[in-house]
Amino acid sequence: MKNSVTLFDRGRFSGADQFIQLGTGSLGAKANGLVRVARVLSEEVAPQFRPAIEIDIPRLGVIATDWFELFMKRNGLHATVRGMDDDNRIAAAFREAAFPDELISDLRVFLAHFQCPLAVRSSSRLEDAIHEPLAGVYATRFVPNTDADEESRLAMLMIAIKQVYASAFMAKARLLLQNLPYRSVDEKMAVMIQEAVGTQRGHRFYPHISGIARSFNFYPLGLSRPEDGMAQLALGFGKIIGEDGIGRSFSLSCPQASPPYGELSELVEQSQREFWAMDLRPPGASGEAEHLQKFSLSQAEEDGTLAFTASTYKAEDDKVVMGIVGHDPRILDFGQILRAGLLPLPELLRECLDRCEEELGAMVEIEFAVTFPDPDPTPARFRFLQVRPMVATSDKIEVAAEEFERRDVVVASDSALGNGKDETIRDIIYVRPESFDPSRTREIVHELEILNRRLKDADIPYVLIGFGRWGSSDPSAGIPVNFGQVAGARVIVESTLPCVDFMPSQGSHFFHNITCSRVLYFSVRHGGAHQIDWTWLDQCPSAAETKFLRHIRLPSNLTVKVDGRTNRGVILR
């Protein structure tokens, strides 16, 4: 692995190089991040973990930003989509646009040397920049790339590239860019074409483990500290973490610690039950199928991919046994790795974070995937997929335990995210507990987007209070907003209910974006020691009400404080 980029030459290309650049423009933030850390991974990290783990970055080609600009110009797309607010019409405009003949010729030669499943990812100019909350906003597309006909494979790749380009102009991106000093026309999009990480099992292709790791742990438990860092692991592609917020979270300082559940039955209930895999079967005639599909855990067991990651819950003994035993419920707890030390994965993640921090000069978040050879776990193959800087302020904010007992507490939490103090807010939008229905969370999103836009346009910050996981892609697990739909909130509160009792997640793109924007985040468990003062909220005069939401405006400002060292947070009236 070399810390260098090879400029694509159609006549000389052999496919042997690690990083290939098509065009002469920018590589974008994601690709540049990988180029920057390639050398330290190869020379400083990888030798420490052989032979148990082989470490590399999957081969990739980057279509540089000059091709994007030429594509937009020749097809008049900036003028076409200007003022267009229908995502379907925008997608159609990009789908019907033509690539330059020179780029098509380059892609045809490039694809001849990449005969494997592919991940087509955005690598824009703005992505992954500190303080720019754009994680997960632009598209990633997966292409099976298994068709025997080369022209069919090329056509599917070009469709995926156009979908990534188009995502820079979709509603999700437009909403978010409204809150930044940029417009969609300012964005310059590079596209990474990368070897997808996984193994093929019948018509399914997916990794044994996908994950994220962060230098800073926003929810440290037990004896762990925020600076110890954290990681989250899941089966299959990382979409389950980035969009669904599901996975096995642990502190890198004590990976063997058990998840914080009162009863083992809760652990079984909260464990990952589905996974994302690429479906390698031929698509429909349009070629635009979303090839990433969800499958059940039982299908993974049929594939034989749970051997080193799952444990078994023995209900008759109320205990968890490592490995696949009998026909009892499976738990994706990664116990053989985290507790039994099958692989030094926690140590590897800590080393990767430390070296990437040194290289980028900031705390970081990384994404990775792991595959195992059959039938043994070693040498496992660790594929480094992405690195982005993250934000954590060092301001010293103190929230004493005694403040939780004050009479003027509106919200108190010992699981607060962020660090800071805000005394500029006097507006609160909250989901009314009596009207909340997990089956109608998409309706709540629609109402909230309207109120958020109204306050954002008036430059009025607010506190947002709701139930379940904010930003979850599973509507039954919380309210499935994207960050742009709540971008006016300076404080966000997440509360559980008996019907939506999920652990707080810090693995999702939503969480990355709120930390970039320095939004203070509170997690409150129903029935816990610290609660939300619903009685006081309901007594406040209403500024606006909808079917599910209530907006109140207070006569004086709130005081909001979060102590990032202790994870204590209070909102005081």
N, C-alpha and C positions, 0 to 999 in steps of 0.2 A: 504494500500500500504506500503510495507516494503522495506527498503534499504538493501535487501539481495537476494541471488540467491540460489535456491534449486537445488541440483544436482539430475538429473533424475535417478529414480530407477524404472525399469520396473514393478517390483512386487508391488510397493506401490503407484504408480502415480495415483492421483485422479483428476488432472486438476485444483485444487483450488489455486495453488500458482501463484503469479504474474510473477516471472521470473524463468524460468526453463532452466538449462544448460544440454545439451546432450554432453557428452565428458568432458575431463579434460584440454583441451587447453585454449587458449585465447578466450574471448568473442568478440574481435574486438572493434573498436572505437565507432561505433554507439550504440551497446548494452551497453558498459561500460558507455557511457555518460548518458543513461537512468537510469542505476542503480545508478549512482552518484547523480542524481537530484531527484530521487523518494521520498526520505524522506522529502526534503524541500517542494516539491509540496504537499505532503500529509498532513504534519503537520503545515506548515507555510502559504501556499497559499490557499489551498482548504477551510479551515474554514472561510476565509474572504468573500467568494463569495457564500456561501450557504444561502438561498435555490435557488437562481436564476440560479446558474450554478454548476453542479457537475463536478469535475475535477479528471481525472485518466490517467494512462498509460495503453493502451490495453495489455491484457495478451500476453506473448510471450515466445517462446522457442528458444534457441540459440544452433545451431549445432556448437560446438567449433572447433577451428582450427586443433586439432589433428585428427578429422575425415577427414578434407580436405586433410591433409598430407598423411593419410593412403589411401584415395581414389586415390590420384595422384600416390602414390608409387605402389600400387597393380596393377593399370592399365597402368603403365609406361607412364603416360601422359606427364610428363615433356620432356621426350625424343621424344615422338610422335609429340608434337606441336613445338618443338624447330626449329626455322627457318621457320615455317609455316606462311604464310602471307595471307591466304585465310580464312576469317571468317567462311564461310560455311563449309569448311573442319574441322576447329577447333570445330565448333558446333557439327558436325557429330561425331568427335572423343569422345567428352564428352557424347553425347547422347548414344553411343554404349557402353560406359564404365559401369562397374558394381559396385554398392554400396556394401560395406561389409555386410554380412548377419546380423551381430550384429546391425548395424545401421538401416537396414530395419526393424528388429524386434522392435527396439525402436520407430521408426517412426510410425509403425502400432499401437502401444499402445498409443502413443502421440496423433495421429490423432483421435482416438476414443473419446477423450475428447475435441477436437476442431472441432465441427461440425458446422462451420460457414465459410463465405468467409474469405480467408487468403491473407495477403501480405507477399511475400517472398523477403526479402531484404538482400543486402550485408552488412556485418559488418567487413570489412577487418582491418588488422593491421594498415594500413596507412591512411584510410579514416578519415576525420574530424580532422586530426592533423593540428595544426597551421603551416602555410607556405607550406602545401602540397595540391596543387589544384586538388583534386580528387572528388569533389562533382559532383554527377550525372554521373560519368564515368562507374561505375559498374551497373549491371542490377538489376532491381526490377521487380518481376513477381507477378501477381494477379491470384489466384486460386479460382474459385467459390466454390469448395468443397461441392457441393450440390447433387452429384450422390448418389443414394441409395446403390450402390455397393461399399463396403469399399475398395476393391482392386483397383477399378477404381480411387477412390479418392487418394489412396496411389500412384498409378502410375503417376497421374497428379502432385502431390506434388514433387515426385522425379524428374520429368522432369524439374520443375521450379527450384529446387535446382541445378541441373546440368547446367541449363542456367546461373544461378548466378555465379557458379564456372567458367564456360567457359568465362564469360565476363572479367575476369582478364587477359585473353590472347588475347582478340580481338584488332582490329586495334586502336580503340579509346584509350584503356588503354596503348597499346604499345607506341603510339605516345606521350602520356603524361609522361609515365615513362622514356622515353628517355631524358626528360628535368629535371629529378630528379636523385639523386644518388642511384637509385634502378633499378632492373630488374624485369620482370614479375615473375621469379623464386623466387625472394625475398619475394613476397607477400604471406601472409597467410590469407586465407579467412574463416571467420566465416559467418554463415547464420542465420538471424533472421526469424522465422516463427511467424507472428503476426496476431492477430485478425484484419481484415480489418474494418475500421470505415465507417459506412453508414447505410442507411435504404433501404429496398427492395421496389421497385415500379414496379410491374409486373416482367419483366425479367431484369430490371436494378437495380443496387445496387450502391449507392454513398452517400457521406455526403452532408448536406445542405451547409456547408462552409468548405473550406480548406484554409490554409494560412501559411505564414511565417511572422516572426517578427525579427527585428534586433535592436541591441543596438545602432547602428550608422546609421544615415540617410545620404546617399551619395548625395541625391538631396533634401535638405530642401527647402521649399517654404514659402513665406510670413514671419511671425515672428518666425517660427520654427527654431531650431538649429540642427546641426548634432547629438549632443549628446542626443537629445530628443528621438531618435529612430524612427523606421518606421514599418509599417506592410502592407501586401498585402493580400487581400481576394479574393476568387473565389468560384464559384459553382462547385461541383463535386470534383474529385480527384485532388491533387495538381500538377499533371503533367502539367496542363494548366499554372501554374506559373513557375515551375522549367524548363520546356522545351520550352514552348511557350512565356513565359514572359508576360502573360496576367492576369490582375486582377485589383482590386480597391486598389490603393496605398494611404496611408495617414500617416501623422505624428502622433505619439502617444501623442504629446502635444496639438494638435488641430484637433482631428478626425472629427469634424463637418465642417471643411473648405471644400469648394467646389473644385472639381478637376480643374486644371488650363487650362480650355478651353475657347477660346474667344467666342464661340457660343455654344448653347445647342445642335445644330445639330451635332457638332463635338463630343460631349459627347456620343450621340446616336451611332454615327459611330464607336467610339473607344470602346464602351462597349462590354463586353464578349458576344459572340453570340453562342458559342458551349461549351460543357462541356464533361469531361471524366467520364465514368461510367463503372462498371464491367458488362459485359453481362453474365447473369447466364444461358443462353441456352446451351445445350450440345455442346461440341466441335466436330470437325471432327474426323475421325478415328485415326489420329496421336496423338491426345491429346495435340498438341503443339500450339494451337491457341493463339493469343494474346487476352486475354479476356477483356482487357481495350479498350473500343471503344469510339469514339466521337459521341455525339448526339446533336441535335439542342435545342435551348432555348425553342422553342415551345413544345418540348417533355417534358421538365422539368415542364412547366406550366401545361401540361396534367397530370403530376405526382403529382401536387399540392405542389411542393417544393420551389416555389418562394414567398410564402405569406409573409415571414419576411425579405426577402433579396432584392426584386426588387421594382422599382418605374416605373411610367408610364410617357412617354413623350407625352404631349398634344400639337400637332403641331399647332392647330388653335389658341392656346393661347401662344405658345412658352414658356411653363413652364413644370416643372417636378412635378408630384404628387406622394407622397409616396403610395406604395401598388399597387395592380393589379386593374386597372380601365378600363373598356370597352375593346376595341380591339386595342388600340393604341400601339405603340412600347414600349417594356420593356427595362429598363435599370438596370443592376445589379450594383447598387450604394451602397447597404447595408445601405440606408438612415435611416431606422427605428432603426438600431443599432447604427450607427455612429452619427446621428444628433438628433434622437428622444430619444435615451437612452433606447431602448427596453431591452437591456442587457448591463451590464458593461464590455463588451469585451475589449475595449481599456485599461481600468484600469487593467484588469486581465493580459493582455499581458505585460504591463509595470511591473507588479509585478513579473511575471514569468521571464522576462529578468533580473530584478534586483537580484532575488534569485539565478538564474543560474550563473550570473556573479560572485557572491560571492562564489559559490561552485567551479566553474572552474578557478577562478582567471583571467578571460579574458572577453572581450566583446564577445557576443554570437549571434548566429542565431538559432531560434527555428522553428520547423514545427509542425502544429497542425491541427485538424479537429473538426468540431462541428456538432452535430445533434440535432434536435428539436423533442419533442414528438408531436403526433397529439392529438387535433388540436391547442394546446397552445404552446407558445415559451418557457415556463418554466416547470420544470427545464431543461434547455439546458444541453447537455453533451459535455464537452470540453475534447478532447482526445489529450494528449501530445505525439507527435510521435518521435521527434528527437531534439537533441541539438548539436551544433558544435561551436567551437571557431572561431572567425573571427579576421581579422587584420585591424587595423587603426593606422597609425603612428602619433606620437605627435610632430614630427619635425615642427618647425615654419618656414613656407614658406610664403612670402608675394608677392601677385600679386595685385598691385594697379590698380584702374580703368583706370588711365591714360595710362597704358601699352597697353591697347586695341587699342589706337590710334597711336601707333608707326608705322613707315613706313616699318619696317622689320618683321611685324607680318605675319606668314603663317596661323596659326589657332588661333582663340580666342573664348573662351566660358565662359559663366557664369553658366554653368551646367556641370562642370568638376568633375570627381570622383577620389578619392585618395588624396594623399598629398605627395609632394616631388619635387625634382629638378633633372634633368638629362641633362648632357652636353657631353654625350658620343656617340650620334647618328648622323650619316650623311646620312643614307639611308632612303628612303621613298618608300613605295608601295601604290599606290592608284588605286581605280576603276575609270576608265575614265567616267566622267558624260555622255558624248555623246554616249557611248556604253552600259551603264547600262540598263538592261531589267529585271524587276521583275520576268518574267517567265523563266529566264535563270540563276538564282542565283546558282543552283547546278553546272553549268559549271564554274562559278566564283570560287566556292570552290575548284574544281579540279585544276584550274590554280594556285590558291593561295597556295594550299598545296605544289605544286612543288617548287614555289619560296621560301616559308617559309623554306622548308627542306634545300634548297641550302644555304640560309643565316644562318640558325641555325647550319648546319654542319660546316660552316666557322666561327662560333661564332661572327656573325655580327648582332647587334641589329638594329631594324628599327621601323619607324612610319608607321602604317597601317591606311588608310583612305578609308571608304566605305559608303554605303547608307542603311538606314533602321536599324533594330535591328541586331547587330552582335550576332550570336549564336541562333537566332530564329529557332524553329523547323518548322515554317511556311515559306516556301521559298518565298511567296509573300510579307512577312512582313520584309524581310531583307535577309542577307546572312547566310545560315544555317551551319556555321562552328562549329566544336567542338573545345575546347580550345587547344587541341594538334595540330590542323592544323594551328594555328597562334601563337604557343608558343614562337616563336622567336621575336615577337613584344614586345617592351617595352612601346610603346604608341599606343593606339587605338583610332581612331576618328570615330564617328557615325554621319552621316549627314542625314537629311530628304530631301525628294523631294516631289513634289505634288503627285506623284504616290505611295510613301511610306512614309506617314506622320504619324508616330506612336510616342507616348510618349516614352521617354527612360524608360527602365525597369530595376529595380534592384532586381527583385524577382527570377531571373533564376539562375540555377547552373553555367552558364557561368559567370555571374557577381561574384558569390562567388569565382570562380577560379581565375579571374583576380585580385580580391582584395587580395587573398592569395599570389599571385605572385607579388604584388605591381606594377602591370601595371597601368599606368596613363591613364585615360579614358576621352575623350572629347565628349560632345554631342552638335551638332550645328544644329539649325533649319534654313531651307531655308527661305529667306526673312526676317530674323531677323536682329538685330543690328550688330551682330558679324558673320563674314563669313570666309570661306576658300579662300585663294588667289589662285584660280584655274589658273589665267593668269600666275602667276609666276611659278607655278608647271609645266605647259605645256611648258614653255620656257626653263626649265632646260634640259640639255642633258640626253638622255635616256641610262640607263645601260642595260635594257631588256624590251621588250614589248610582250604582248600576246593579244589575241582577246579582253579581257576585262580589263586588268591590265597594269599599267606602273610602272617600277622600276627606280628610279633616285638615283644617288650617288653624294652627294654634295662635293665641295672642302674643306669645313670646317664644323665643328660640329654645330648642332642646339642647342639652349637652350630651354629646356622644363621645365615649372614650373606649379604646381598646388597647390593652397592654399585651404586646406581642410576645413578651417573655413569659407571661403566666397564662395567656389565652383568656384572661378575664375581660369582659366587656359590659358596659352599662349604658343605657339610654335614660337620661334623667329629665323630667319635666320641670 
